[in-house]
Amino acid sequence: MALWGPSFEEVLSDSARWNLLHLVSFPTVGAPVNDLRAVAMRSASPIEYRRGIKQLEGSWIKISPMRSGLGGLVVTFHDPSCRDFVLSFLESEPDYVVDLLGYATDAVQVTQLLRYGLASGRDSALKYPNIRGVLESRSRDLAETIITLWDQRTDLQDWLATETLALIAELDEAYELDLSAWIVQEAFVIGTRLDRFPADDSSSCAQLAAISANSGRRPSQAAEFSSLSQLLRGWCAPTLEAGDWLDICEFRDWLTDSGNYAEAEGDHELLWTTFAEWLDAELEAVMDNADDSESARSWGGEISDTAKQCFPADAFASRFISFEEGVHEKWENYEPDLGDIEYMRWASAVQESGSSRVSLAELIGNNRNESLFRVDLSDDGQIRSMYRHLDSD
């Protein structure tokens, strides 16, 4: 507060202060320049807005290319402490939150403000209780505002469509917005918002898929199947856990059982390809981290069970055959390294010189099979063959 307080209260123009308040209503990735301008135009003239931006740039804010599918320029806080200060100011003057809700141009901003009301500090207590109080007092108006702004379709909102709708579902219960039926309805047709910006947030797609499948409703129209198919595609990722794959396949089966699932073939191919990528990574991790063949086979068996529950039993048979061969080769079919071979040669020289009372057979294994040592120890191939014999004995 001490660092930014004097600048905010005494130096900045009213327009510059409002620009900061509007900016905090956007996600931490920032506000597209045109979106921030559209919001600011509701509380300032174009000239005032430009002057405010000029006053802020380089100290409070920075403008840079946006690293996303949206493209263009994005306005962000210059430092996280700037955002923290603005939020602290809103907590001290929560009536400004009401104004920000009224100026908002899309549901992304409203959900961001609602998230602040749920934020907690290190002791799990509410971080912004005054902001929360103001928001709770307007829950009925908030529901109407969300629906109205969701229907206005901004680029930012479409780019964050699944994330925003999934967040609304989380906020619905916390603020008692009574939007559950509306959320299901929008999840069933969200595909119309994903044409330009395909869903790629696995977590939000999973949440919306679960809401849809548990709603008691079934898709019946082509647009609904298409929307739910896009959620399935956005959900798939090679970084998922085994349990996630079981949920994905259950959702796929639910879609298939619902009727005319025109996207089934393409979705199945995507699932197959993505699962194969996940499977390869998991099996490689087992080979790298298992302590022995027993633990490797145990982990591999769990992965195999997941594969068989999601796909035909022999779908990935060749991968598991290769995995088994790798386990045997690494832990059970021992191949001596150069150090082993050199040691054998040294031991042989000791025996031949008579300078040791311990025979080579005794050094290796109490003469279990003396025929093993009737080899030419100058021949690496014979030494390797001897080790394989010992391994199988």
Secondary structure as the mmCIF struct_conf table of DSSP 4:
data_model
#
loop_
_struct_conf.conf_type_id
_struct_conf.id
_struct_conf.beg_label_comp_id
_struct_conf.beg_label_asym_id
_struct_conf.beg_label_seq_id
_struct_conf.end_label_comp_id
_struct_conf.end_label_asym_id
_struct_conf.end_label_seq_id
TURN_TY1_P TURN_TY1_P1 ALA A 2 TRP A 4
HELX_RH_AL_P HELX_RH_AL_P1 GLY A 5 PRO A 6
HELX_RH_PI_P HELX_RH_PI_P1 SER A 7 VAL A 11
BEND BEND1 LEU A 12 LEU A 12
HELX_RH_AL_P HELX_RH_AL_P2 ASP A 14 LEU A 23
TURN_TY1_P TURN_TY1_P2 VAL A 24 SER A 25
BEND BEND2 PHE A 26 PHE A 26
TURN_TY1_P TURN_TY1_P3 THR A 28 VAL A 29
STRN STRN1 ALA A 31 PRO A 32
HELX_RH_AL_P HELX_RH_AL_P3 VAL A 33 ALA A 40
TURN_TY1_P TURN_TY1_P4 MET A 41 SER A 43
BEND BEND3 ALA A 44 ALA A 44
HELX_RH_AL_P HELX_RH_AL_P4 PRO A 46 LEU A 56
STRN STRN2 GLU A 57 GLU A 57
TURN_TY1_P TURN_TY1_P5 GLY A 58 TRP A 60
STRN STRN3 ILE A 61 PRO A 65
BEND BEND4 SER A 68 SER A 68
TURN_TY1_P TURN_TY1_P6 GLY A 69 LEU A 70
BEND BEND5 GLY A 72 GLY A 72
STRN STRN4 LEU A 73 PHE A 77
BEND BEND6 HIS A 78 ASP A 79
HELX_RH_AL_P HELX_RH_AL_P5 PRO A 80 SER A 92
BEND BEND7 GLU A 93 GLU A 93
TURN_TY1_P TURN_TY1_P7 PRO A 94 PRO A 94
HELX_RH_AL_P HELX_RH_AL_P6 ASP A 95 TYR A 103
BEND BEND8 ASP A 106 ASP A 106
HELX_RH_AL_P HELX_RH_AL_P7 ALA A 107 LEU A 118
STRN STRN5 SER A 120 SER A 120
TURN_TY1_P TURN_TY1_P8 ARG A 122 ASP A 123
BEND BEND9 SER A 124 ALA A 125
STRN STRN6 LEU A 126 LEU A 126
BEND BEND10 LYS A 127 LYS A 127
HELX_RH_AL_P HELX_RH_AL_P8 PRO A 129 GLU A 136
TURN_TY1_P TURN_TY1_P9 SER A 137 ARG A 138
HELX_RH_AL_P HELX_RH_AL_P9 SER A 139 TRP A 150
TURN_TY1_P TURN_TY1_P10 ASP A 151 GLN A 152
HELX_RH_AL_P HELX_RH_AL_P10 ASP A 155 TRP A 159
TURN_TY1_P TURN_TY1_P11 LEU A 160 LEU A 160
HELX_RH_AL_P HELX_RH_AL_P11 ALA A 161 TYR A 175
TURN_TY1_P TURN_TY1_P12 GLU A 176 GLU A 176
HELX_RH_AL_P HELX_RH_AL_P12 SER A 180 PHE A 188
TURN_TY1_P TURN_TY1_P13 VAL A 189 VAL A 189
HELX_RH_3T_P HELX_RH_3T_P1 ILE A 190 ARG A 193
BEND BEND11 LEU A 194 PHE A 197
HELX_RH_AL_P HELX_RH_AL_P13 SER A 202 ALA A 213
TURN_TY1_P TURN_TY1_P14 ASN A 214 GLY A 216
BEND BEND12 GLN A 221 GLN A 221
HELX_RH_AL_P HELX_RH_AL_P14 ALA A 222 TRP A 235
TURN_TY1_P TURN_TY1_P15 PRO A 238 THR A 239
HELX_RH_AL_P HELX_RH_AL_P15 ALA A 242 SER A 258
BEND BEND13 GLY A 259 GLY A 259
TURN_TY1_P TURN_TY1_P16 ALA A 262 GLU A 263
HELX_RH_AL_P HELX_RH_AL_P16 ALA A 264 ASN A 289
BEND BEND14 ASP A 291 ASP A 292
HELX_RH_AL_P HELX_RH_AL_P17 SER A 293 CYS A 310
BEND BEND15 PHE A 311 PHE A 311
TURN_TY1_P TURN_TY1_P17 ALA A 313 PHE A 316
HELX_RH_AL_P HELX_RH_AL_P18 ALA A 317 VAL A 327
HELX_RH_PI_P HELX_RH_PI_P2 HIS A 328 GLU A 332
BEND BEND16 ASN A 333 ASN A 333
HELX_RH_AL_P HELX_RH_AL_P19 LEU A 338 SER A 353
TURN_TY1_P TURN_TY1_P18 GLY A 354 GLY A 354
BEND BEND17 ARG A 357 VAL A 358
HELX_RH_AL_P HELX_RH_AL_P20 LEU A 360 GLY A 365
TURN_TY1_P TURN_TY1_P19 ASN A 366 ASN A 367
BEND BEND18 ARG A 368 ARG A 368
HELX_RH_3T_P HELX_RH_3T_P2 GLU A 370 PHE A 373
BEND BEND19 VAL A 375 VAL A 375
TURN_TY1_P TURN_TY1_P20 LEU A 377 SER A 378
HELX_RH_AL_P HELX_RH_AL_P21 ASP A 380 SER A 392
#
